[in-house]
Amino acid sequence: MTDETLDLLWSITNGLLPLGAAFAGLACDFTSNKLGIRNAIISTNIFVLIACLVNILSKYLNSYLMFMISRFIHGICVGFFSGLVPLYLNHISPLNLRAVLN
């Protein structure tokens, strides 16, 4: 593999995490309304486990494409957690501390 190809693949791989986070951030509202905030966080944890398994398999199978897929799935998880956790904290906080936690 040439240096230019390696640089291109590495750049695409690093860009997949923020891309997945952006897509998931847009879907947070729909997901939290459909599943509920708590169930959406639990479902996102399942995606974290799937992404970790794909990441581990990519090393043993020497597949760069699987590593790219795992980065995208991790980005989706980051986007969901970034949108869902503040909502969850807002819902579970007592009324007198709500403004402090936001």
C-alpha positions in Angstrom: 0.0 0.0 0.0 1.4 3.4 -0.9 1.7 6.2 1.5 -0.9 8.2 -0.2 -3.5 5.4 0.0 -2.7 4.8 3.6 -3.1 8.5 4.4 -6.4 8.6 2.6 -7.7 5.5 4.4 -6.6 6.9 7.8 -8.2 10.2 7.1 -11.5 8.6 6.1 -11.4 6.4 9.2 -10.8 9.3 11.5 -13.7 11.2 9.9 -16.2 8.4 10.4 -16.5 8.9 14.1 -17.8 12.5 13.9 -19.9 11.6 11.0 -21.7 8.9 12.9 -22.0 11.2 15.9 -23.7 13.8 13.7 -26.2 11.4 12.4 -27.0 10.0 15.8 -27.3 13.5 17.3 -30.0 14.2 14.8 -31.9 11.0 15.7 -31.7 11.5 19.5 -35.1 13.2 19.7 -36.9 10.6 17.7 -35.2 7.8 19.6 -35.9 9.2 23.0 -39.5 9.8 22.2 -40.0 6.4 20.6 -38.2 4.2 23.2 -37.9 6.5 26.2 -34.7 8.0 27.5 -33.7 5.1 29.7 -34.4 2.4 27.1 -32.6 4.4 24.4 -29.5 4.6 26.6 -29.6 0.8 27.2 -30.0 0.2 23.5 -27.0 2.4 22.8 -25.0 0.3 25.2 -25.8 -2.8 23.0 -24.4 -0.9 20.0 -21.2 -0.2 22.0 -20.7 -3.9 22.6 -21.3 -4.6 18.9 -18.8 -1.9 17.9 -16.2 -3.3 20.3 -16.6 -6.9 19.0 -16.3 -5.6 15.4 -13.2 -3.7 16.4 -11.6 -6.8 18.0 -12.5 -8.9 15.0 -10.9 -6.4 12.7 -7.6 -7.0 14.3 -7.7 -10.7 14.1 -9.0 -10.8 10.6 -6.7 -8.0 9.4 -9.7 -6.1 7.9 -9.3 -2.4 7.6 -13.0 -2.1 6.5 -14.2 -3.7 9.7 -12.2 -1.2 11.6 -13.8 1.6 9.7 -17.3 0.2 10.4 -16.5 0.0 14.1 -15.4 3.6 14.1 -18.7 4.6 12.5 -20.7 2.6 15.0 -18.7 4.1 17.9 -19.5 7.5 16.4 -23.2 6.7 16.5 -22.9 5.7 20.1 -21.1 8.9 21.0 -23.8 11.0 19.3 -26.6 9.2 21.1 -24.9 9.5 24.5 -24.1 13.1 23.9 -27.8 13.8 23.3 -29.4 11.3 25.7 -27.4 11.7 28.9 -28.1 15.4 29.5 -31.8 14.6 29.0 -31.6 11.7 31.4 -29.8 13.9 34.0 -32.5 16.5 33.6 -35.2 14.0 34.3 -33.7 12.4 37.3 -32.5 15.5 39.1 -34.5 17.0 41.9 -36.4 20.2 41.2 -34.1 22.4 43.3 -31.0 21.2 41.5 -32.2 21.1 37.9 -30.7 24.5 37.0 -27.3 23.5 38.5 -27.1 20.2 36.5 -28.0 21.8 33.1 
